Amino acid sequence: MNKSESKYFSTAARMDEAFLTLLEKKNFTYITVKEICEAAGVNRSTFYLHYETMADLLLESVSHMNEQFLAYMTKDSETFVTKMRDCPLDELYLITSEYLTPYLGYIETHKRLFRTATENAAVLGMDKSYDRMFRHVFTLIFDRYGIPQQDRRYIMAFYIQGLMAIISEWLRNDCADPIAYVVDMIQRCVKRRREEL
């Protein structure tokens, strides 16, 4: 990376950091380009060199956070996959506590950004991100239960939308309920539905 590329990425990182800091204090719709530029120590033309709109900055921040989360979740993926393949079927939850607890903890830590992302999910195309996050878990479970390929996309869509509805409600309430309670709520909903399959 040459000096100008390094400066470009450094400037983008400062604007991202300024955005996340402002997002901790106020709602996304009230954050202005001017505030981001002042906090990052750049001028407006520099902002527009990197982003066309505030939504682009939000999308980049959410994408970066999702990549960090996926990296975190997949670091022990071999152990997780082995457990999912080897545990008895009656212990196989579609979403386990081991999987949900760190996921919800990550969301709680970055709740303002996740709340903003869920409120703007359609605009940001978040359904694709959620699909990537859960696909590796669902594929293993569908294989274990012998779910036909043609049914999988519908069942996965059902579960992802349900999970996101619970998480969105938790975010709307500023993550007031303990993570263990939310995990239990998701598991009860999933277990109830699994018994109907």
N, CA, C and O of each residue as an XYZ file, in Angstrom:
788
protein
N       0.864     -1.169      0.000
C       0.000      0.000      0.000
C       0.909      1.231      0.000
O       1.819      1.346      0.822
N       0.649      2.144     -0.932
C       1.470      3.352     -0.966
C       0.931      4.397      0.004
O      -0.110      4.212      0.635
N       1.669      5.496      0.104
C       1.353      6.516      1.100
C      -0.037      7.126      0.892
O      -0.752      7.363      1.866
N      -0.435      7.387     -0.371
C      -1.745      7.996     -0.623
C      -2.882      7.034     -0.301
O      -3.926      7.452      0.199
N      -2.683      5.724     -0.589
C      -3.706      4.736     -0.231
C      -3.848      4.638      1.281
O      -4.958      4.556      1.808
N      -2.713      4.646      1.972
C      -2.722      4.583      3.430
C      -3.470      5.781      4.015
O      -4.252      5.630      4.953
N      -3.230      6.967      3.463
C      -3.903      8.175      3.933
C      -5.411      8.088      3.661
O      -6.223      8.493      4.492
N      -5.775      7.552      2.485
C      -7.190      7.400      2.117
C      -7.908      6.516      3.140
O      -8.968      6.883      3.646
N      -7.325      5.351      3.442
C      -7.957      4.419      4.374
C      -7.947      4.959      5.796
O      -8.888      4.725      6.554
N      -6.898      5.677      6.166
C      -6.832      6.283      7.484
C      -7.939      7.328      7.658
O      -8.566      7.411      8.715
N      -8.166      8.113      6.624
C      -9.225      9.133      6.665
C     -10.598      8.471      6.768
O     -11.450      8.911      7.539
N     -10.804      7.418      5.991
C     -12.083      6.689      6.046
C     -12.302      6.111      7.442
O     -13.411      6.164      7.972
N     -11.256      5.568      8.027
C     -11.366      4.991      9.372
C     -11.728      6.072     10.393
O     -12.524      5.822     11.298
N     -11.154      7.266     10.258
C     -11.481      8.363     11.182
C     -12.949      8.761     11.037
O     -13.623      9.029     12.032
N     -13.436      8.799      9.815
C     -14.852      9.151      9.613
C     -15.766      8.060     10.160
O     -16.797      8.363     10.761
N     -15.404      6.794      9.959
C     -16.185      5.686     10.527
C     -16.236      5.785     12.045
O     -17.296      5.623     12.649
N     -15.093      6.050     12.655
C     -15.020      6.170     14.112
C     -15.860      7.346     14.602
O     -16.563      7.240     15.607
N     -15.781      8.472     13.882
C     -16.580      9.653     14.249
C     -18.067      9.323     14.160
O     -18.850      9.709     15.028
N     -18.448      8.611     13.107
C     -19.844      8.217     12.917
C     -20.316      7.337     14.071
O     -21.385      7.575     14.632
N     -19.529      6.324     14.429
C     -19.919      5.416     15.507
C     -20.000      6.139     16.844
O     -20.873      5.841     17.660
N     -19.098      7.084     17.074
C     -19.129      7.878     18.306
C     -20.399      8.724     18.356
O     -21.063      8.793     19.390
N     -20.732      9.366     17.241
C     -21.953     10.180     17.192
C     -23.199      9.309     17.346
O     -24.172      9.714     17.982
N     -23.160      8.124     16.766
C     -24.307      7.213     16.835
C     -24.577      6.769     18.266
O     -25.714      6.449     18.611
N     -23.554      6.747     19.093
C     -23.751      6.412     20.510
C     -24.515      7.513     21.248
O     -25.106      7.265     22.299
N     -24.503      8.721     20.698
C     -25.109      9.873     21.375
C     -26.452     10.285     20.798
O     -27.273     10.874     21.501
N     -26.685      9.984     19.529
C     -27.920     10.457     18.903
C     -28.377      9.528     17.790
O     -27.615      8.689     17.310
N     -29.620      9.688     17.393
C     -30.235      8.884     16.348
C     -29.599      9.170     14.993
O     -29.214     10.303     14.706
N     -29.491      8.140     14.167
C     -28.884      8.244     12.835
C     -29.476      9.386     12.013
O     -28.742     10.117     11.348
N     -30.792      9.543     12.055
C     -31.438     10.554     11.208
C     -31.040     11.979     11.581
O     -31.240     12.900     10.789
N     -30.481     12.173     12.771
C     -30.092     13.518     13.207
C     -28.593     13.787     13.078
O     -28.132     14.885     13.390
N     -27.840     12.803     12.625
C     -26.400     12.997     12.428
C     -26.182     13.619     11.054
O     -26.744     13.158     10.061
N     -25.372     14.655     11.003
C     -25.122     15.359      9.747
C     -23.701     15.092      9.247
O     -22.811     14.699     10.003
N     -23.528     15.317      7.960
C     -22.200     15.203      7.352
C     -21.255     16.186      8.034
O     -20.094     15.867      8.293
N     -21.758     17.378      8.321
C     -20.948     18.406      8.971
C     -20.405     17.907     10.314
O     -19.230     18.110     10.620
N     -21.255     17.255     11.116
C     -20.816     16.750     12.418
C     -19.736     15.676     12.259
O     -18.751     15.661     12.997
N     -19.930     14.794     11.305
C     -18.941     13.731     11.065
C     -17.609     14.347     10.657
O     -16.553     13.955     11.153
N     -17.671     15.315      9.749
C     -16.446     15.974      9.276
C     -15.728     16.691     10.421
O     -14.505     16.605     10.540
N     -16.481     17.392     11.254
C     -15.870     18.088     12.387
C     -15.218     17.104     13.352
O     -14.094     17.321     13.806
N     -15.925     16.028     13.661
C     -15.405     15.040     14.608
C     -14.190     14.298     14.044
O     -13.288     13.922     14.792
N     -14.168     14.090     12.723
C     -13.065     13.358     12.090
C     -11.921     14.277     11.675
O     -10.838     13.806     11.327
N     -12.160     15.596     11.712
C     -11.127     16.546     11.308
C     -10.887     16.562      9.806
O      -9.753     16.701      9.347
N     -11.987     16.416      9.035
C     -11.883     16.458      7.569
C     -12.904     17.456      7.036
O     -13.794     17.894      7.765
N     -12.773     17.814      5.758
C     -13.761     18.718      5.170
C     -14.820     17.927      4.401
O     -14.662     16.729      4.165
N     -15.894     18.606      4.017
C     -17.033     17.958      3.349
C     -16.616     17.261      2.053
O     -17.103     16.173      1.746
N     -15.730     17.881      1.308
C     -15.324     17.266      0.038
C     -14.631     15.925      0.289
O     -14.742     15.008     -0.524
N     -13.921     15.809      1.406
C     -13.283     14.534      1.755
C     -14.346     13.484      2.066
O     -14.218     12.327      1.664
N     -15.393     13.888      2.782
C     -16.486     12.951      3.055
C     -17.044     12.410      1.746
O     -17.210     11.200      1.589
N     -17.334     13.308      0.804
C     -17.951     12.897     -0.456
C     -16.979     12.186     -1.396
O     -17.402     11.573     -2.376
N     -15.704     12.262     -1.111
C     -14.723     11.455     -1.845
C     -14.894      9.978     -1.462
O     -14.670      9.080     -2.273
N     -15.294      9.753     -0.210
C     -15.443      8.389      0.311
C     -16.867      7.846      0.203
O     -17.063      6.660     -0.061
N     -17.864      8.715      0.407
C     -19.258      8.264      0.468
C     -20.143      9.206     -0.330
O     -19.909     10.414     -0.375
N     -21.166      8.635     -0.959
C     -22.133      9.482     -1.662
C     -23.171     10.043     -0.700
O     -23.603     11.189     -0.822
N     -23.565      9.201      0.269
C     -24.616      9.590      1.216
C     -24.278      9.073      2.614
O     -23.343      8.295      2.798
N     -25.053      9.519      3.579
C     -24.919      9.002      4.939
C     -25.273      7.512      4.982
O     -24.705      6.753      5.767
N     -26.209      7.107      4.137
C     -26.588      5.689      4.089
C     -25.402      4.823      3.664
O     -25.259      3.694      4.133
N     -24.550      5.347      2.776
C     -23.350      4.604      2.372
C     -22.414      4.403      3.557
O     -21.840      3.327      3.724
N     -22.264      5.434      4.373
C     -21.423      5.326      5.565
C     -22.019      4.309      6.543
O     -21.290      3.498      7.114
N     -23.321      4.350      6.735
C     -23.993      3.388      7.606
C     -23.797      1.971      7.079
O     -23.468      1.063      7.843
N     -23.996      1.779      5.782
C     -23.841      0.453      5.185
C     -22.426     -0.069      5.381
O     -22.239     -1.239      5.713
N     -21.428      0.787      5.178
C     -20.041      0.366      5.375
C     -19.790     -0.028      6.827
O     -19.126     -1.030      7.095
N     -20.315      0.751      7.757
C     -20.118      0.450      9.177
C     -20.773     -0.872      9.552
O     -20.183     -1.679     10.270
N     -21.981     -1.093      9.073
C     -22.697     -2.339      9.363
C     -21.982     -3.526      8.722
O     -21.833     -4.576      9.346
N     -21.546     -3.360      7.486
C     -20.836     -4.444      6.792
C     -19.560     -4.806      7.537
O     -19.249     -5.983      7.714
N     -18.821     -3.785      7.974
C     -17.594     -4.031      8.721
C     -17.889     -4.769     10.025
O     -17.168     -5.696     10.394
N     -18.936     -4.365     10.711
C     -19.298     -5.003     11.970
C     -19.734     -6.448     11.733
O     -19.376     -7.337     12.507
N     -20.500     -6.688     10.672
C     -20.913     -8.056     10.358
C     -19.717     -8.942     10.021
O     -19.680    -10.109     10.410
N     -18.742     -8.393      9.302
C     -17.531     -9.160      8.983
C     -16.772     -9.509     10.255
O     -16.294    -10.633     10.407
N     -16.659     -8.542     11.175
C     -15.998     -8.808     12.451
C     -16.739     -9.898     13.214
O     -16.122    -10.794     13.791
N     -18.066     -9.816     13.214
C     -18.854    -10.804     13.930
C     -18.690    -12.190     13.311
O     -18.505    -13.172     14.029
N     -18.756    -12.275     11.979
C     -18.592    -13.570     11.315
C     -17.217    -14.160     11.600
O     -17.090    -15.366     11.809
N     -16.193    -13.323     11.612
C     -14.847    -13.796     11.932
C     -14.808    -14.330     13.365
O     -14.196    -15.362     13.635
N     -15.467    -13.616     14.274
C     -15.518    -14.043     15.671
C     -16.244    -15.381     15.803
O     -15.786    -16.281     16.507
N     -17.377    -15.497     15.119
C     -18.200    -16.699     15.247
C     -17.551    -17.910     14.587
O     -17.765    -19.038     15.031
N     -16.768    -17.700     13.546
C     -16.197    -18.849     12.839
C     -14.847    -19.275     13.399
O     -14.282    -20.264     12.934
N     -14.309    -18.550     14.395
C     -12.995    -18.929     14.920
C     -13.026    -20.306     15.583
O     -12.022    -21.017     15.552
N     -14.139    -20.694     16.174
C     -14.271    -22.021     16.765
C     -15.267    -22.870     15.973
O     -15.932    -23.745     16.527
N     -15.357    -22.600     14.683
C     -16.400    -23.255     13.892
C     -16.210    -24.766     13.795
O     -17.195    -25.498     13.699
N     -14.981    -25.245     13.818
C     -14.772    -26.688     13.733
C     -15.371    -27.403     14.940
O     -16.020    -28.439     14.795
N     -15.151    -26.845     16.132
C     -15.731    -27.411     17.352
C     -17.248    -27.349     17.295
O     -17.935    -28.312     17.636
N     -17.767    -26.194     16.855
C     -19.212    -25.996     16.750
C     -19.829    -26.992     15.766
O     -20.847    -27.616     16.066
N     -19.211    -27.139     14.597
C     -19.716    -28.055     13.567
C     -19.714    -29.483     14.090
O     -20.675    -30.223     13.882
N     -18.640    -29.875     14.769
C     -18.560    -31.235     15.320
C     -19.692    -31.483     16.306
O     -20.333    -32.534     16.269
N     -19.942    -30.507     17.200
C     -21.041    -30.657     18.164
C     -22.381    -30.797     17.454
O     -23.200    -31.640     17.820
N     -22.600    -29.970     16.441
C     -23.870    -29.996     15.713
C     -24.068    -31.325     14.990
O     -25.194    -31.812     14.882
N     -22.993    -31.907     14.503
C     -23.091    -33.174     13.768
C     -23.242    -34.374     14.690
O     -23.877    -35.365     14.328
N     -22.652    -34.283     15.895
C     -22.576    -35.459     16.761
C     -23.597    -35.514     17.897
O     -23.837    -36.586     18.451
N     -24.195    -34.392     18.250
C     -25.118    -34.411     19.388
C     -26.403    -35.159     19.028
O     -26.780    -35.219     17.857
N     -27.074    -35.728     20.031
C     -28.349    -36.405     19.764
C     -29.372    -35.406     19.209
O     -29.341    -34.221     19.540
N     -30.273    -35.903     18.365
C     -31.266    -35.026     17.735
C     -32.114    -34.275     18.745
O     -32.493    -33.129     18.502
N     -32.424    -34.914     19.892
C     -33.264    -34.220     20.869
C     -32.526    -33.064     21.556
O     -33.152    -32.248     22.233
N     -31.196    -32.987     21.385
C     -30.428    -31.863     21.927
C     -30.122    -30.817     20.855
O     -29.507    -29.789     21.140
N     -30.541    -31.077     19.658
C     -30.207    -30.200     18.538
C     -31.242    -29.085     18.417
O     -32.327    -29.283     17.871
N     -30.892    -27.933     18.925
C     -31.742    -26.756     18.769
C     -31.338    -26.058     17.486
O     -30.174    -26.095     17.089
N     -32.298    -25.425     16.845
C     -31.943    -24.678     15.638
C     -31.017    -23.524     15.960
O     -30.207    -23.126     15.123
N     -31.124    -22.990     17.146
C     -30.188    -21.964     17.591
C     -29.801    -22.322     19.021
O     -30.645    -22.330     19.917
N     -28.525    -22.615     19.227
C     -28.071    -23.030     20.550
C     -27.667    -21.825     21.395
O     -27.383    -20.746     20.876
N     -27.649    -22.036     22.694
C     -27.217    -20.998     23.625
C     -25.763    -20.622     23.357
O     -25.391    -19.452     23.442
N     -24.941    -21.626     23.032
C     -23.532    -21.367     22.732
C     -23.379    -20.433     21.536
O     -22.442    -19.636     21.478
N     -24.298    -20.534     20.591
C     -24.248    -19.685     19.405
C     -24.873    -18.320     19.693
O     -24.315    -17.286     19.326
N     -26.021    -18.324     20.343
C     -26.760    -17.077     20.558
C     -26.130    -16.134     21.576
O     -26.157    -14.919     21.381
N     -25.572    -16.659     22.643
C     -25.047    -15.786     23.696
C     -23.977    -14.825     23.182
O     -24.088    -13.622     23.423
N     -22.945    -15.305     22.483
C     -21.961    -14.333     21.976
C     -22.555    -13.415     20.907
O     -22.173    -12.249     20.808
N     -23.485    -13.936     20.109
C     -24.128    -13.124     19.078
C     -24.907    -11.974     19.707
O     -24.778    -10.823     19.289
N     -25.708    -12.292     20.708
C     -26.491    -11.254     21.379
C     -25.593    -10.301     22.173
O     -25.879     -9.107     22.263
N     -24.523    -10.823     22.738
C     -23.565     -9.962     23.425
C     -22.932     -8.958     22.473
O     -22.737     -7.793     22.819
N     -22.620     -9.417     21.286
C     -22.043     -8.538     20.253
C     -23.045     -7.461     19.856
O     -22.691     -6.291     19.712
N     -24.291     -7.866     19.681
C     -25.346     -6.905     19.334
C     -25.519     -5.889     20.461
O     -25.637     -4.689     20.209
N     -25.533     -6.369     21.698
C     -25.712     -5.461     22.838
C     -24.581     -4.433     22.908
O     -24.822     -3.261     23.196
N     -23.366     -4.868     22.647
C     -22.218     -3.965     22.677
C     -22.337     -2.877     21.614
O     -21.915     -1.741     21.832
N     -22.907     -3.224     20.471
C     -23.031     -2.287     19.348
C     -24.498     -1.973     19.060
O     -24.899     -1.855     17.902
N     -25.291     -1.839     20.115
C     -26.748     -1.758     19.953
C     -27.223     -0.576     19.123
O     -28.183     -0.718     18.367
N     -26.587      0.585     19.236
C     -27.053      1.734     18.450
C     -26.903      1.465     16.958
O     -27.806      1.759     16.173
N     -25.761      0.906     16.572
C     -25.540      0.621     15.157
C     -26.485     -0.482     14.677
O     -27.047     -0.382     13.586
N     -26.664     -1.528     15.481
C     -27.574     -2.602     15.081
C     -29.017     -2.119     15.030
O     -29.767     -2.504     14.133
N     -29.412     -1.279     15.982
C     -30.779     -0.745     15.954
C     -30.984      0.082     14.682
O     -32.008     -0.045     14.010
N     -30.010      0.921     14.361
C     -30.092      1.724     13.141
C     -30.144      0.821     11.918
O     -30.898      1.077     10.979
N     -29.342     -0.234     11.933
C     -29.321     -1.164     10.801
C     -30.662     -1.880     10.643
O     -31.160     -2.020      9.525
N     -31.254     -2.335     11.757
C     -32.534     -3.038     11.640
C     -33.646     -2.094     11.216
O     -34.563     -2.493     10.498
N     -33.571     -0.842     11.658
C     -34.581      0.142     11.250
C     -34.469      0.488      9.767
O     -35.441      0.918      9.146
N     -33.283      0.298      9.210
C     -33.046      0.599      7.795
C     -32.711     -0.668      7.009
O     -32.046     -0.600      5.975
N     -33.168     -1.817      7.491
C     -32.782     -3.106      6.924
C     -33.098     -3.230      5.439
O     -32.273     -3.734      4.676
N     -34.266     -2.784      5.019
C     -34.640     -2.919      3.608
C     -33.711     -2.102      2.717
O     -33.272     -2.574      1.668
N     -33.418     -0.883      3.136
C     -32.545      0.002      2.358
C     -31.141     -0.562      2.278
O     -30.491     -0.472      1.236
N     -30.660     -1.150      3.384
C     -29.290     -1.640      3.451
C     -29.128     -3.064      2.926
O     -28.005     -3.556      2.819
N     -30.226     -3.725      2.600
C     -30.136     -5.104      2.128
C     -29.634     -6.040      3.220
O     -28.881     -6.975      2.944
N     -30.050     -5.791      4.453
C     -29.548     -6.565      5.581
C     -29.966     -8.036      5.532
O     -29.316     -8.884      6.145
N     -31.038     -8.343      4.811
C     -31.469     -9.735      4.745
C     -30.363    -10.629      4.202
O     -30.253    -11.786      4.607
N     -29.543    -10.113      3.294
C     -28.431    -10.900      2.750
C     -27.378    -11.156      3.822
O     -26.811    -12.246      3.891
N     -27.115    -10.153      4.658
C     -26.142    -10.329      5.746
C     -26.631    -11.364      6.751
O     -25.866    -12.230      7.174
N     -27.902    -11.279      7.133
C     -28.443    -12.228      8.093
C     -28.423    -13.640      7.503
O     -28.139    -14.611      8.204
N     -28.722    -13.739      6.228
C     -28.706    -15.031      5.562
C     -27.318    -15.662      5.673
O     -27.207    -16.845      5.994
N     -26.266    -14.896      5.413
C     -24.896    -15.405      5.514
C     -24.572    -15.820      6.935
O     -23.917    -16.840      7.152
N     -25.027    -15.033      7.913
C     -24.710    -15.316      9.310
C     -25.298    -16.650      9.774
O     -24.657    -17.391     10.519
N     -26.505    -16.947      9.335
C     -27.189    -18.134      9.837
C     -27.070    -19.360      8.938
O     -27.316    -20.478      9.389
N     -26.697    -19.171      7.679
C     -26.691    -20.284      6.729
C     -25.847    -21.464      7.208
O     -26.275    -22.611      7.083
N     -24.648    -21.204      7.757
C     -23.787    -22.316      8.163
C     -24.399    -23.129      9.292
O     -24.137    -24.327      9.398
N     -25.209    -22.503     10.137
C     -25.876    -23.240     11.216
C     -27.051    -24.034     10.658
O     -27.203    -25.219     10.955
N     -27.880    -23.380      9.849
C     -29.073    -24.042      9.325
C     -28.736    -25.215      8.413
O     -29.427    -26.233      8.442
N     -27.699    -25.092      7.613
C     -27.348    -26.171      6.694
C     -27.073    -27.456      7.453
O     -27.545    -28.524      7.063
N     -26.313    -27.358      8.534
C     -26.020    -28.551      9.355
C     -27.290    -29.162      9.926
O     -27.462    -30.380      9.915
N     -28.158    -28.328     10.414
C     -29.388    -28.814     11.044
C     -30.324    -29.425     10.013
O     -30.914    -30.479     10.253
N     -30.462    -28.771      8.871
C     -31.307    -29.327      7.809
C     -30.781    -30.690      7.373
O     -31.561    -31.606      7.113
N     -29.466    -30.822      7.292
C     -28.878    -32.114      6.921
C     -29.228    -33.179      7.950
O     -29.612    -34.293      7.594
N     -29.093    -32.830      9.237
C     -29.374    -33.801     10.302
C     -30.831    -34.240     10.293
O     -31.125    -35.412     10.531
N     -31.747    -33.314     10.022
C     -33.168    -33.649     10.026
C     -33.659    -34.161      8.684
O     -34.820    -34.550      8.556
N     -32.798    -34.166      7.693
C     -33.185    -34.655      6.368
C     -34.232    -33.776      5.688
O     -35.095    -34.282      4.971
N     -34.162    -32.469      5.909
C     -35.116    -31.538      5.285
C     -34.826    -31.473      3.789
O     -33.682    -31.230      3.403
N     -35.823    -31.682      2.939
C     -35.596    -31.628      1.481
C     -35.079    -30.247      1.043
O     -35.459    -29.220      1.606
N     -34.213    -30.249      0.034
C     -33.616    -29.010     -0.472
C     -34.672    -27.974     -0.828
O     -34.509    -26.791     -0.527
N     -35.747    -28.407     -1.464
C     -36.766    -27.447     -1.921
C     -37.466    -26.740     -0.766
O     -38.014    -25.655     -0.958
N     -37.462    -27.329      0.431
C     -38.116    -26.717      1.593
C     -37.202    -25.774      2.373
O     -37.675    -24.912      3.113
N     -35.904    -25.943      2.202
C     -34.936    -25.267      3.075
C     -35.007    -23.746      3.018
O     -34.946    -23.097      4.062
N     -35.130    -23.174      1.861
C     -35.108    -21.704      1.784
C     -36.322    -21.092      2.481
O     -36.223    -20.012      3.062
N     -37.458    -21.771      2.427
C     -38.656    -21.259      3.098
C     -38.527    -21.367      4.620
O     -38.850    -20.434      5.355
N     -38.053    -22.514      5.065
C     -37.900    -22.712      6.507
C     -36.862    -21.749      7.062
O     -37.063    -21.163      8.125
N     -35.741    -21.580      6.341
C     -34.708    -20.663      6.801
C     -35.230    -19.234      6.828
O     -34.940    -18.490      7.764
N     -35.995    -18.841      5.815
C     -36.570    -17.486      5.793
C     -37.479    -17.284      7.003
O     -37.452    -16.226      7.632
N     -38.278    -18.291      7.327
C     -39.177    -18.223      8.476
C     -38.392    -18.001      9.770
O     -38.719    -17.109     10.554
N     -37.364    -18.811      9.989
C     -36.587    -18.691     11.213
C     -35.813    -17.384     11.289
O     -35.787    -16.741     12.338
N     -35.186    -16.985     10.197
C     -34.407    -15.745     10.214
C     -35.305    -14.552     10.508
O     -34.947    -13.695     11.317
N     -36.468    -14.485      9.863
C     -37.381    -13.365     10.115
C     -37.878    -13.373     11.557
O     -38.020    -12.319     12.176
N     -38.141    -14.564     12.089
C     -38.572    -14.663     13.486
C     -37.483    -14.236     14.456
O     -37.736    -13.486     15.399
N     -36.271    -14.717     14.218
C     -35.144    -14.327     15.061
C     -34.913    -12.825     15.007
O     -34.684    -12.188     16.035
N     -34.973    -12.262     13.808
C     -34.733    -10.831     13.670
C     -35.855    -10.024     14.314
O     -35.613     -8.925     14.812
N     -37.073    -10.551     14.312
C     -38.174     -9.848     14.982
C     -37.913     -9.776     16.483
O     -38.126     -8.732     17.100
N     -37.453    -10.882     17.076
C     -37.146    -10.888     18.508
C     -35.981     -9.951     18.806
O     -36.038     -9.167     19.753
N     -34.932    -10.030     18.002
C     -33.754     -9.176     18.216
C     -34.117     -7.710     18.025
O     -33.657     -6.859     18.787
N     -34.934     -7.399     17.022
C     -35.348     -6.007     16.790
C     -36.150     -5.474     17.976
O     -35.982     -4.324     18.382
N     -37.017     -6.312     18.524
C     -37.807     -5.897     19.694
C     -36.884     -5.651     20.883
O     -37.066     -4.682     21.621
N     -35.906     -6.512     21.069
C     -34.933     -6.354     22.151
C     -34.160     -5.042     21.978
O     -33.942     -4.313     22.946
N     -33.748     -4.749     20.743
C     -33.035     -3.496     20.457
C     -33.924     -2.279     20.703
O     -33.465     -1.273     21.244
N     -35.207     -2.368     20.304
C     -36.136     -1.250     20.524
C     -36.253     -0.906     22.007
O     -36.482      0.246     22.376
N     -36.090     -1.924     22.848
C     -36.156     -1.723     24.300
C     -34.766     -1.520     24.901
O     -34.556     -1.743     26.094
N     -33.823     -1.096     24.062
C     -32.460     -0.767     24.489
C     -31.770     -1.940     25.175
O     -30.992     -1.747     26.109
N     -32.056     -3.163     24.710
C     -31.434     -4.382     25.238
C     -31.616     -4.495     26.751
O     -30.726     -4.966     27.460
N     -32.782     -4.056     27.236
C     -33.048     -4.032     28.675
C     -33.118     -5.433     29.289
O     -32.667     -5.641     30.415
N     -33.685     -6.393     28.548
C     -33.775     -7.753     29.089
C     -32.406     -8.424     29.036
O     -31.634     -8.182     28.108
N     -32.098     -9.266     30.024
C     -30.803     -9.962     30.014
C     -30.676    -10.890     28.808
O     -31.670    -11.415     28.308
N     -29.457    -11.081     28.354
C     -29.198    -11.946     27.202
C     -29.756    -13.348     27.444
O     -30.342    -13.939     26.537
N     -29.586    -13.881     28.635
C     -30.076    -15.238     28.939
C     -31.585    -15.337     28.718
O     -32.074    -16.363     28.245
N     -32.321    -14.285     29.054
C     -33.772    -14.277     28.844
C     -34.099    -14.303     27.351
O     -34.993    -15.034     26.924
N     -33.381    -13.513     26.560
C     -33.631    -13.456     25.116
C     -33.268    -14.797     24.468
O     -33.986    -15.277     23.592
N     -32.159    -15.397     24.896
C     -31.778    -16.728     24.397
C     -32.894    -17.720     24.687
O     -33.294    -18.482     23.808
N     -33.400    -17.714     25.926
C     -34.475    -18.628     26.310
C     -35.731    -18.392     25.467
O     -36.387    -19.342     25.040
N     -36.059    -17.127     25.231
C     -37.239    -16.795     24.428
C     -37.088    -17.341     23.005
O     -38.017    -17.941     22.465
N     -35.923    -17.132     22.406
C     -35.686    -17.634     21.046
C     -35.762    -19.152     21.034
O     -36.387    -19.736     20.149
N     -35.135    -19.788     22.002
C     -35.143    -21.250     22.035
C     -36.550    -21.805     22.229
O     -36.904    -22.819     21.629
N     -37.356    -21.144     23.065
C     -38.733    -21.619     23.245
C     -39.520    -21.514     21.947
O     -40.272    -22.423     21.594
N     -39.347    -20.410     21.244
C     -40.054    -20.237     19.957
C     -39.584    -21.265     18.936
O     -40.394    -21.859     18.225
N     -38.274    -21.473     18.867
C     -37.706    -22.418     17.908
C     -38.096    -23.838     18.263
O     -38.473    -24.615     17.386
N     -38.013    -24.187     19.535
C     -38.341    -25.544     19.960
C     -39.812    -25.854     19.669
O     -40.140    -26.943     19.199
N     -40.677    -24.911     19.946
C     -42.101    -25.095     19.689
C     -42.332    -25.367     18.207
O     -43.092    -26.263     17.840
N     -41.669    -24.581     17.360
C     -41.842    -24.734     15.920
C     -41.217    -26.024     15.432
O     -41.774    -26.689     14.558
N     -40.049    -26.396     15.990
C     -39.354    -27.615     15.576
C     -40.220    -28.848     15.848
O     -40.221    -29.803     15.071
N     -40.944    -28.813     16.943
C     -41.785    -29.966     17.293
C     -42.927    -30.128     16.312
O     -43.505    -31.209     16.204
N     -43.262    -29.054     15.589
C     -44.340    -29.131     14.606
C     -43.853    -29.663     13.266
O     -44.666    -30.074     12.438
N     -42.519    -29.662     13.031
C     -41.987    -30.125     11.738
C     -42.205    -31.592     11.521
O     -41.814    -32.128     10.484
